[in-house]
């Protein structure tokens, strides 16, 4: 017979009696009883040591006695504060022995390992999608429940993820903390900066498995797929016109609201589309950023360069379905049709004579007077 609990330790186990045991199994049972002694009287969770119970109790009281002396953020446990300090020191004591990536928290390293093992231990019981992190599963589940627990205190818009709310808040503050170190363009979100950087590196990591076209952004690839499927999931609730992309629908709405949020800072002309403002601005700057690589003629619009290029290739993609004559421009084909219809919709505002082509009478007058040196008399 052997006594396994000393008499001077009995105060730790309170009213638990000292037992005399004669088998290893009974010894384990006694120790198990001792370990279960420190029980939380709120949730019933048990701890082998009183200090662990004390730390756990902070989760119920919301008490955060440990404060960061750098940013003043508070924590319920000292160990949490120590880990938090690494965000200021950039200390990453835990590193992956596969790829060498460093982490400030051991738990993040364990989660990272699943990238190499392709382990996805958490699965959605609605759609079966698998995740490497439990937190990502919780976020995903809100897709099915439509839960949006995070809301903007400025406009009230709801979000399913806190990170999305933080990114949205920058819309109201106009803050753009992420800057491209190549062209110095600023962005409100780091993900947008990363996508933008591909315009410099020409990296297009997303490719269509139907036609092989490559894209900078995954979202652009998804939108492109609809060309092949003819899917147009976004519909205007005013005229019911359908669109394959949500951004195109938003732009279309302005045709109903006459909204023109973009204004020229030179002449204050307003535009509904930013790209139209950018193009128009070149009328002030005389900028012609598009150049023919054959004759080096410059153009302010890319589409004008494309049309001009056909003068070198002799390409005539527009053909008359009456006589078969080809044209390099659609508007020239439209004018040509007047020959077959005898239509003369354009009239001279000086003499009233009708023409099949639209010609500014100002230039007619200037041309004839330059050539003849005599005043023009309409007949």
C-alpha positions in Angstrom: 0.0 0.0 0.0 1.3 3.4 -0.9 0.2 6.9 -0.2 0.4 9.0 -3.4 -0.8 12.4 -2.2 1.3 14.1 0.4 -0.4 15.5 3.4 1.0 19.0 2.8 -0.7 19.1 -0.6 -4.2 18.4 0.7 -5.1 22.1 0.8 -4.8 22.2 -3.0 -7.6 19.6 -3.4 -9.8 21.2 -0.7 -12.3 18.6 0.4 -10.9 15.8 -1.7 -9.8 13.0 0.6 -6.3 11.5 0.5 -6.6 8.1 -0.9 -4.6 5.0 -0.5 -4.3 2.9 -3.6 -2.8 -0.3 -4.6 -2.9 -0.3 -8.5 -1.7 2.0 -11.2 -5.2 2.4 -12.6 -6.4 3.8 -9.3 -3.5 6.2 -9.2 -4.5 7.6 -12.6 -8.1 7.9 -11.5 -7.0 10.0 -8.5 -4.9 12.3 -10.7 -7.8 12.7 -13.1 -10.0 13.7 -10.2 -7.5 16.3 -9.1 -7.1 17.7 -12.6 -10.8 18.2 -13.0 -11.0 20.2 -9.7 -10.7 23.8 -11.2 -14.0 24.2 -13.0 -15.5 27.4 -14.5 -18.8 28.0 -12.7 -20.1 29.9 -15.7 -19.6 27.5 -18.6 -18.4 24.3 -16.7 -15.1 24.1 -18.6 -12.4 22.4 -16.5 -8.7 23.2 -16.1 -5.8 21.3 -14.5 -4.4 24.5 -13.0 -6.0 27.5 -11.2 -4.1 30.1 -13.2 -5.5 28.6 -16.4 -9.0 29.0 -15.0 -8.2 32.6 -14.0 -7.1 33.3 -17.6 -10.2 31.6 -19.0 -12.4 33.7 -16.8 -11.5 36.8 -18.7 -13.4 35.5 -21.7 -16.6 35.8 -19.7 -15.9 39.2 -18.0 -14.5 40.7 -21.2 -11.7 42.0 -19.0 -8.5 42.9 -20.9 -5.8 43.7 -18.4 -2.8 43.6 -20.7 -2.2 46.6 -23.0 0.2 47.2 -25.9 2.4 50.2 -25.1 2.8 50.9 -28.9 -0.8 51.0 -30.1 -2.7 50.6 -26.8 -4.7 47.6 -28.0 -5.8 45.5 -25.1 -5.8 41.7 -24.5 -7.3 39.3 -22.1 -4.1 37.2 -21.8 -0.4 38.1 -21.6 0.5 35.5 -24.3 -1.8 37.2 -26.7 -0.1 40.5 -26.0 3.3 38.9 -26.6 2.2 37.6 -30.0 0.6 40.9 -30.9 4.0 42.7 -30.3 5.3 40.8 -33.3 3.1 42.9 -35.6 5.2 45.9 -34.5 8.6 44.2 -34.6 7.9 42.1 -37.7 9.3 39.2 -35.8 8.5 35.8 -37.4 10.0 33.1 -35.3 8.1 30.2 -36.9 9.2 29.2 -40.5 7.9 26.7 -43.0 10.6 24.0 -43.6 9.2 23.4 -47.1 9.2 26.9 -48.6 10.9 28.9 -45.8 8.0 31.4 -45.3 8.0 33.0 -41.9 5.1 33.4 -39.5 4.6 35.4 -36.2 2.2 32.7 -34.8 2.8 29.0 -34.7 -0.9 28.4 -35.4 -0.6 30.3 -38.7 2.4 28.0 -39.6 0.3 24.9 -39.0 -2.5 26.3 -41.2 0.0 27.2 -43.9 1.3 23.6 -44.0 -2.0 22.6 -45.6 -1.0 24.5 -48.7 1.7 21.9 -49.3 -0.3 18.9 -48.2 -3.5 20.1 -49.9 -5.4 19.2 -46.7 -8.9 20.7 -46.4 -10.3 19.3 -43.2 -13.3 21.7 -43.0 -16.2 21.2 -45.4 -19.5 23.0 -45.9 -22.5 20.7 -45.1 -24.6 22.6 -47.6 -22.6 22.5 -50.8 -19.7 20.3 -49.8 -17.0 22.9 -50.6 -13.8 22.2 -48.5 -11.5 24.7 -46.7 -8.1 24.5 -45.1 -9.2 26.9 -42.3 -12.3 26.8 -40.1 -12.6 30.6 -40.2 -12.9 30.5 -44.0 -15.7 27.9 -43.7 -17.6 30.2 -41.3 -17.2 33.1 -43.8 -18.3 30.9 -46.7 -21.4 29.7 -44.8 -22.7 33.3 -44.9 -23.2 32.8 -48.7 -25.9 30.3 -47.9 -27.4 32.3 -45.0 -27.0 35.7 -46.6 -25.8 36.9 -43.2 -24.1 40.2 -43.2 -23.0 40.9 -39.6 -20.7 43.9 -40.4 -22.3 47.1 -41.5 -21.0 50.5 -42.5 -21.8 53.2 -39.9 -21.8 55.9 -42.6 -24.1 54.4 -45.3 -25.4 51.3 -43.6 -24.3 48.9 -46.2 -23.8 45.3 -44.9 -20.9 42.9 -45.4 -20.4 39.2 -44.7 -16.7 39.8 -43.8 -15.0 42.4 -41.6 -12.2 42.8 -44.2 -14.7 43.8 -46.8 -16.1 46.5 -44.5 -12.7 47.9 -43.8 -12.0 48.1 -47.6 -15.5 49.7 -48.1 -14.8 52.4 -45.4 -12.0 53.7 -47.6 -14.6 54.8 -50.1 -15.9 57.4 -47.6 -12.5 58.5 -46.5 -11.0 58.6 -50.0 -7.9 57.0 -48.4 -5.6 55.1 -50.8 -2.8 53.7 -48.6 -1.3 51.3 -51.3 0.9 52.8 -54.0 2.5 51.3 -57.1 6.2 51.7 -56.9 6.4 51.8 -60.7 3.9 54.5 -61.7 2.9 55.7 -58.2 -0.8 55.1 -58.8 -2.6 54.8 -55.5 -5.2 52.2 -54.5 -7.5 51.7 -51.5 -7.0 47.9 -51.4 -3.8 45.9 -51.6 -5.5 43.3 -53.8 -6.2 46.0 -56.4 -2.6 47.1 -56.3 -1.4 43.5 -56.8 -3.7 43.2 -59.9 -2.5 46.5 -61.2 1.1 45.5 -60.9 0.4 42.8 -63.6 -0.1 45.6 -66.1 3.6 46.4 -65.7 4.8 42.8 -65.6 2.3 41.7 -68.3 1.6 38.7 -66.2 -1.8 37.1 -67.0 -2.2 34.1 -64.7 -5.8 33.4 -65.6 -6.6 31.8 -68.9 -9.9 30.7 -70.6 -10.0 26.9 -71.1 -12.3 27.5 -74.1 -10.4 30.0 -76.3 -7.1 30.4 -74.4 -7.5 34.1 -73.9 -5.5 35.3 -70.8 -6.4 37.8 -68.1 -4.8 39.9 -65.4 -7.8 39.3 -63.0 -9.8 36.2 -62.1 -13.0 38.3 -62.2 -12.3 39.3 -65.8 -12.0 35.6 -66.7 -15.3 34.8 -65.1 -17.0 37.7 -66.9 -15.3 36.6 -70.2 -16.7 33.0 -69.8 -20.2 34.5 -70.4 -19.2 35.3 -74.0 -19.1 31.6 -74.6 -22.2 30.8 -72.5 -24.2 33.9 -73.6 -25.2 34.3 -70.0 -26.4 37.8 -69.0 -27.4 37.6 -65.4 -27.7 41.3 -64.8 -30.9 43.0 -65.9 -32.0 46.7 -65.9 -35.2 47.1 -63.9 -36.2 50.1 -66.0 -35.9 48.8 -69.6 -35.0 45.2 -68.8 -31.9 45.2 -71.0 -29.6 42.4 -69.9 -25.8 42.5 -69.3 -23.1 40.0 -68.8 -21.3 42.2 -66.3 -22.6 44.1 -63.3 -20.4 47.1 -63.9 -21.9 47.4 -67.4 -25.4 47.5 -65.9 -24.3 50.2 -63.4 -23.0 52.3 -66.3 -26.1 51.7 -68.3 -28.3 53.0 -65.5 -26.9 56.5 -66.1 -28.7 56.5 -69.5 -31.9 56.6 -67.4 -30.8 58.9 -64.6 -28.7 61.2 -66.9 -26.0 61.0 -64.2 -22.7 62.4 -65.3 -20.3 62.2 -62.4 -17.1 62.9 -64.3 -16.3 66.5 -65.2 -13.5 68.0 -67.3 -11.3 70.2 -65.1 -10.6 72.5 -68.1 -14.0 73.3 -69.5 -16.2 71.6 -67.0 -18.1 69.4 -69.6 -19.7 66.4 -67.8 -19.5 62.8 -68.8 -21.3 59.6 -67.7 -18.2 57.5 -68.2 -14.7 58.1 -67.0 -13.1 56.7 -70.2 -15.1 59.2 -72.3 -13.7 62.0 -70.1 -10.2 60.7 -70.6 -10.6 60.6 -74.3 -12.2 64.1 -74.4 -9.4 65.6 -72.3 -7.1 65.0 -75.2 -8.9 67.7 -77.2 -7.3 70.1 -74.7 -3.9 68.5 -74.4 -3.6 67.5 -78.1 -2.3 64.2 -76.8 -2.1 61.4 -79.4 -0.9 58.3 -77.6 -1.6 55.8 -80.3 0.9 55.6 -83.2 0.9 53.6 -86.4 3.9 51.2 -86.5 3.9 51.5 -90.3 3.8 55.2 -91.1 4.1 56.5 -87.5 0.9 58.7 -87.9 -0.4 59.5 -84.4 -4.0 59.3 -83.2 -5.9 60.3 -80.0 -8.2 57.3 -80.1 -7.2 53.7 -80.4 -10.2 52.9 -82.6 -9.0 55.5 -85.1 -5.6 53.9 -85.3 -7.3 50.5 -85.9 -9.4 52.0 -88.8 -6.3 53.7 -90.2 -4.3 50.5 -90.1 -6.7 49.1 -92.7 -5.2 51.5 -95.2 -2.0 49.6 -94.9 -3.5 46.1 -94.9 -6.2 46.9 -97.5 -8.7 45.2 -95.1 -12.3 45.9 -95.8 -14.4 44.2 -93.2 -17.7 46.0 -94.1 -19.2 45.1 -97.4 -22.4 46.2 -99.3 -25.0 43.4 -99.5 -26.3 44.9 -102.7 -23.2 45.2 -104.9 -20.5 43.6 -102.7 -18.2 46.6 -102.5 -16.0 46.5 -99.4 -15.2 49.4 -97.0 -12.7 49.8 -94.2 -15.2 51.9 -92.2 -18.8 51.2 -91.2 -19.8 54.9 -91.7 -18.5 54.8 -95.3 -20.7 51.7 -96.0 -23.7 53.5 -94.6 -23.0 56.5 -96.9 -22.5 54.1 -99.8 -26.0 52.6 -99.4 -27.5 56.0 -100.4 -26.4 55.3 -104.0 -28.7 52.3 -104.2 -31.6 54.0 -102.5 -31.2 57.4 -104.2 -31.3 58.9 -100.8 -30.0 62.4 -100.3 -30.6 63.1 -96.7 -28.1 65.9 -96.4 -28.7 69.4 -97.7 -26.5 72.5 -98.1 -27.5 75.2 -95.6 -26.3 77.8 -98.1 -28.1 76.8 -101.3 -30.3 74.0 -100.2 -28.9 71.4 -102.7 -29.2 67.8 -101.5 -26.4 65.3 -101.1 -26.0 61.6 -100.2 -23.0 62.4 -98.0 -22.8 64.8 -95.1 -20.4 67.6 -95.8 -20.0 70.8 -93.8 -20.9 73.7 -96.0 -18.3 75.9 -94.2 -15.6 73.7 -95.7 -17.2 73.7 -99.1 -17.2 77.4 -99.2 -13.6 77.6 -98.0 -12.4 75.0 -100.5 -14.1 76.6 -103.6 -13.1 80.2 -102.7 -9.5 79.0 -102.2 -9.4 77.3 -105.6 -11.3 79.9 -107.7 -10.5 83.1 -105.8 -14.0 84.3 -106.6 -17.1 84.4 -104.4 -19.3 81.3 -104.4 -22.7 81.6 -106.1 -25.0 78.7 -105.5 -27.0 77.6 -108.6 
